[in-house]
Amino acid sequence: MLQTNDGLRFRRNSSQKPPAAVSRAPAVASAARGGTAAGTLGQYYKRLLEALGPQGWWPATTRLEVILGAILTQNTTWNNAARALARLRSRGLLSLKRLRDIEEANLRSLIRPAGFFVQKARAILGFVAWVDTVHAGSLDRMFRMRAEPLRTALLELKGVGPETADAILLYAGGKPFFVADAYTRRILARHGLVSESSTYDETQTFVHRNLERDAEVYNEFHALLVEVGKRYCRRSRMKCSACPLGAYLRPSGPCRVS
């Protein structure tokens, strides 16, 4: 793990096991009494942290690497994004200074493993140009913006949608915006907490209203839900009997024990 001056933590690489961390479960446990949605999310968080342990996300060493990873992982797997990042790292391009000078065609070639490389190259270069123009080339200055205006500004950048913007804000900026990705929407819908048709914004709003507004909690809870989605709550083959959240499923839910 690398700890930056502002307290953000990044894993050095995806193969390292995260170190022991202080559980934030007590911070949400007070909401777990009374059977409300807030209580349910608090209970889910505590159960997953106990069963799976701290996840140590995001797999990166710097803020810029988090930002690039958030763009590169759009519409692909993390493994493909990691391959693209490795190619950038090997050329010494994980810096704003080096990215300013690269030709778009060369950047496209390097990030090809991540797919949609034309759009992603333009998004990366557009982001770098925006940081230079608006924030004097400083990520520190960028993240000193108030959270809501910064999110609005990121969403105005071509190639940056809500999930990418929130991953940047949460994992690179330590700002409390929950990343309500497909794993989150699938798990919460199967537990009857949100509708199967709930949008990204609707699911995020549900979490924001029912779980402590805290970046560390959101960081860990999102990472834990991704792990549940990968291991147990898969799109077509669910493993509910083995899932740490299996006990919370409603009897009439969609689970198929396997």
C-alpha positions as CSV (number, residue, x, y, z in Angstrom):
1,M,0.0,0.0,0.0
2,L,1.0,3.6,-0.7
3,Q,-0.3,6.3,1.7
4,T,-0.3,9.7,0.2
5,N,0.0,13.0,2.1
6,D,-3.8,13.4,2.0
7,G,-4.5,10.0,3.5
8,L,-5.5,8.3,0.4
9,R,-4.4,4.7,0.1
10,F,-3.6,2.8,-3.1
11,R,-2.6,-0.8,-3.6
12,R,0.8,-1.3,-5.2
13,N,-0.5,-4.0,-7.5
14,S,-3.6,-6.2,-7.9
15,S,-1.8,-9.3,-6.7
16,Q,-1.0,-8.0,-3.3
17,K,-3.2,-8.8,-0.4
18,P,-4.6,-5.8,1.4
19,P,-3.2,-5.2,4.8
20,A,-5.3,-5.4,8.0
21,A,-7.6,-2.3,8.3
22,V,-9.8,-0.9,11.0
23,S,-13.4,-1.9,10.4
24,R,-15.7,1.0,9.8
25,A,-18.7,-1.2,10.6
26,P,-19.4,0.6,13.9
27,A,-19.9,3.8,11.9
28,V,-23.0,2.4,10.2
29,A,-24.1,0.0,12.9
30,S,-26.2,2.6,14.7
31,A,-28.5,2.6,11.6
32,A,-28.9,-1.1,11.7
33,R,-31.6,-1.1,14.4
34,G,-35.2,-1.1,13.3
35,G,-35.1,-3.0,10.0
36,T,-35.0,0.0,7.7
37,A,-33.1,0.2,4.4
38,A,-30.4,2.1,6.2
39,G,-30.2,-0.8,8.7
40,T,-30.0,-3.3,5.9
41,L,-27.1,-1.6,4.2
42,G,-25.3,-1.2,7.5
43,Q,-25.8,-4.9,8.2
44,Y,-24.7,-5.9,4.7
45,Y,-21.5,-3.8,5.0
46,K,-20.6,-5.3,8.4
47,R,-21.3,-8.8,7.2
48,L,-19.2,-8.5,4.1
49,L,-16.3,-6.9,5.9
50,E,-16.3,-9.7,8.4
51,A,-16.6,-12.4,5.7
52,L,-14.3,-11.0,3.0
53,G,-12.0,-8.6,4.8
54,P,-10.8,-5.2,3.6
55,Q,-10.3,-5.1,-0.1
56,G,-7.7,-2.4,-0.3
57,W,-9.0,-0.8,-3.4
58,W,-8.2,0.9,-5.9
59,P,-5.3,-1.1,-7.4
60,A,-3.0,1.8,-8.3
61,T,0.0,3.8,-6.9
62,T,-1.0,7.3,-7.8
63,R,-4.0,9.5,-8.2
64,L,-3.3,9.8,-12.0
65,E,-3.2,6.0,-12.3
66,V,-6.6,5.7,-10.6
67,I,-8.0,8.3,-13.0
68,L,-6.5,6.5,-16.1
69,G,-7.8,3.2,-14.8
70,A,-11.3,4.6,-14.3
71,I,-11.3,5.7,-17.9
72,L,-9.7,2.5,-19.3
73,T,-12.0,0.1,-17.5
74,Q,-15.1,1.5,-19.2
75,N,-17.0,-1.3,-21.0
76,T,-14.3,-3.9,-20.4
77,T,-12.8,-6.0,-17.6
78,W,-10.3,-4.7,-15.1
79,N,-7.7,-7.2,-16.5
80,N,-7.9,-5.5,-19.9
81,A,-7.6,-2.1,-18.4
82,A,-4.6,-3.3,-16.3
83,R,-2.9,-4.5,-19.5
84,A,-3.3,-1.1,-21.0
85,L,-2.0,0.6,-17.9
86,A,1.0,-1.7,-17.8
87,R,1.8,-0.6,-21.4
88,L,1.6,3.0,-20.4
89,R,3.8,2.4,-17.3
90,S,6.4,0.6,-19.4
91,R,6.7,3.8,-21.5
92,G,6.8,6.1,-18.5
93,L,3.5,7.6,-19.4
94,L,1.8,7.6,-16.0
95,S,2.4,11.3,-15.6
96,L,0.6,14.4,-16.8
97,K,3.8,15.8,-18.2
98,R,4.4,12.8,-20.5
99,L,0.8,12.5,-21.5
100,R,0.8,16.1,-22.6
101,D,3.3,15.3,-25.3
102,I,2.1,12.0,-26.7
103,E,0.5,11.8,-30.1
104,E,-3.1,10.5,-30.0
105,A,-2.3,7.7,-32.5
106,N,0.5,6.5,-30.2
107,L,-1.8,6.6,-27.2
108,R,-4.5,4.7,-29.1
109,S,-2.0,1.9,-29.9
110,L,-0.8,1.6,-26.3
111,I,-4.2,1.4,-24.8
112,R,-5.6,-1.0,-27.4
113,P,-6.0,-3.9,-24.9
114,A,-8.7,-1.9,-23.1
115,G,-10.9,-1.7,-26.1
116,F,-12.7,1.4,-27.4
117,F,-9.2,2.8,-27.7
118,V,-10.1,5.7,-30.0
119,Q,-12.7,7.1,-27.6
120,K,-10.6,6.4,-24.5
121,A,-7.5,8.0,-25.9
122,R,-9.5,11.1,-26.6
123,A,-11.0,11.0,-23.1
124,I,-7.6,10.8,-21.5
125,L,-6.1,13.6,-23.6
126,G,-9.3,15.7,-23.0
127,F,-8.9,15.2,-19.3
128,V,-5.2,16.2,-19.3
129,A,-6.0,19.3,-21.4
130,W,-8.8,20.3,-19.0
131,V,-6.5,19.9,-15.9
132,D,-3.9,22.0,-17.7
133,T,-6.4,24.7,-18.7
134,V,-8.6,24.9,-15.7
135,H,-6.4,23.7,-12.8
136,A,-2.9,24.8,-14.0
137,G,-1.9,21.2,-14.6
138,S,-2.4,20.3,-10.9
139,L,-4.4,17.4,-9.6
140,D,-4.1,18.7,-6.1
141,R,-5.7,22.0,-7.2
142,M,-8.4,20.1,-9.0
143,F,-9.3,18.0,-6.0
144,R,-9.5,21.1,-3.8
145,M,-12.7,22.0,-5.7
146,R,-15.9,21.4,-3.8
147,A,-17.2,18.0,-4.5
148,E,-20.5,18.7,-6.3
149,P,-19.1,21.3,-8.7
150,L,-16.1,19.0,-9.4
151,R,-18.4,16.2,-10.3
152,T,-20.4,18.5,-12.6
153,A,-17.3,19.6,-14.3
154,L,-16.0,16.0,-14.8
155,L,-19.4,15.0,-16.3
156,E,-19.0,17.7,-18.9
157,L,-15.8,16.1,-20.2
158,K,-16.3,13.9,-23.3
159,G,-15.9,10.3,-22.4
160,V,-16.5,10.7,-18.7
161,G,-19.9,9.3,-17.5
162,P,-21.3,9.1,-13.9
163,E,-19.5,5.8,-13.0
164,T,-16.1,7.1,-14.2
165,A,-16.6,10.5,-12.6
166,D,-17.5,8.9,-9.3
167,A,-14.6,6.4,-9.4
168,I,-12.3,9.4,-9.9
169,L,-13.9,11.3,-7.1
170,L,-14.0,8.4,-4.6
171,Y,-10.8,6.6,-5.3
172,A,-8.5,9.4,-6.4
173,G,-10.1,12.3,-4.5
174,G,-11.4,10.7,-1.4
175,K,-14.8,12.4,-1.9
176,P,-18.0,10.6,-0.8
177,F,-19.7,9.5,-4.0
178,F,-20.7,5.9,-4.1
179,V,-19.9,4.0,-7.4
180,A,-23.3,2.4,-8.1
181,D,-21.9,0.0,-10.8
182,A,-23.6,-3.0,-12.4
183,Y,-22.6,-5.3,-9.6
184,T,-24.2,-3.0,-7.0
185,R,-27.4,-2.6,-9.0
186,R,-27.7,-6.4,-9.6
187,I,-27.1,-7.3,-5.9
188,L,-29.4,-4.7,-4.4
189,A,-32.1,-5.5,-7.0
190,R,-32.0,-9.2,-6.2
191,H,-32.3,-8.4,-2.5
192,G,-35.4,-6.2,-3.2
193,L,-33.7,-3.0,-2.1
194,V,-34.0,-1.3,-5.5
195,S,-35.9,-2.1,-8.6
196,E,-34.4,-4.2,-11.4
197,S,-34.9,-1.2,-13.7
198,S,-33.2,1.3,-11.3
199,T,-30.8,3.6,-13.0
200,Y,-27.3,4.4,-11.9
201,D,-28.4,7.7,-10.3
202,E,-31.4,6.1,-8.6
203,T,-29.2,3.4,-7.1
204,Q,-26.5,5.8,-6.0
205,T,-29.2,8.0,-4.4
206,F,-30.5,5.0,-2.5
207,V,-27.1,4.2,-1.1
208,H,-26.4,7.9,-0.2
209,R,-29.6,8.1,1.7
210,N,-29.2,4.8,3.6
211,L,-25.5,4.5,4.4
212,E,-23.2,6.9,6.2
213,R,-21.9,9.6,3.7
214,D,-18.3,8.7,4.2
215,A,-15.6,8.1,1.5
216,E,-13.9,5.3,3.4
217,V,-17.2,3.4,3.9
218,Y,-18.2,3.9,0.3
219,N,-14.8,2.8,-0.9
220,E,-14.9,-0.4,1.0
221,F,-18.6,-1.2,0.5
222,H,-18.2,-0.8,-3.3
223,A,-15.2,-3.0,-3.4
224,L,-16.9,-5.7,-1.3
225,L,-20.0,-5.7,-3.5
226,V,-17.8,-6.1,-6.6
227,E,-16.2,-9.2,-4.9
228,V,-19.7,-10.6,-4.2
229,G,-20.7,-10.0,-7.8
230,K,-17.7,-11.8,-9.1
231,R,-17.8,-14.7,-6.7
232,Y,-21.5,-15.3,-5.9
233,C,-24.0,-13.0,-7.5
234,R,-23.2,-13.6,-11.1
235,R,-25.4,-12.5,-13.9
236,S,-26.7,-16.0,-14.8
237,R,-25.3,-18.5,-12.3
238,M,-26.0,-17.4,-8.7
239,K,-24.3,-19.1,-5.7
240,C,-26.7,-17.8,-3.0
241,S,-26.1,-20.6,-0.5
242,A,-22.4,-19.8,-0.3
243,C,-22.8,-16.0,-0.4
244,P,-22.2,-14.0,2.8
245,L,-25.4,-12.1,2.0
246,G,-27.5,-15.2,1.4
247,A,-29.2,-15.0,4.7
248,Y,-30.6,-11.6,3.9
249,L,-32.4,-12.8,0.7
250,R,-36.2,-12.7,0.7
251,P,-37.9,-16.1,0.3
252,S,-39.6,-15.0,-2.9
253,G,-36.4,-13.6,-4.4
254,P,-34.7,-14.7,-7.6
255,C,-32.0,-16.8,-6.0
256,R,-31.1,-20.2,-7.5
257,V,-29.0,-22.2,-5.1
258,S,-25.9,-23.7,-6.7
